């Protein structure tokens, strides 16, 4: 049970997304991808009898985070469900973030592009070290 003074249990009313939790094969590689590659911050480390996890997200408390989880005793390869589509991250510079993501273990699945019909929205898609898709969007292109 999370205690009320825990940093992951703020007193917020209403329903919202707190975290997306993903099982990953290599916790350190995944943290490197999301922190060094995508620009999120390492917020909390969690350890239980069955898994270790790192929560990454924004430090300004403006939205949910991603809990990257690694089982202490893996029971085989990670089996992702068929309904997961992608994680969407808002970034300041899509091209620079895409390059950093690739340099930190990711791969480009869709090169940066501009969607004029969406007001000039810039986006790209990268796969993290476990193959999860992260869509990078830049709302105000300069």
Beta strands, then each sheet from edge to edge (+ up, - down):
strand 1: 19-23
strand 2: 41-47
strand 3: 51-57
strand 4: 65-71
strand 5: 87-90
strand 6: 107-115
strand 7: 121-127
strand 8: 133-138
sheet 1: 1+ 4+ 3- 2+
sheet 2: 5+ 8+ 7- 6+
end
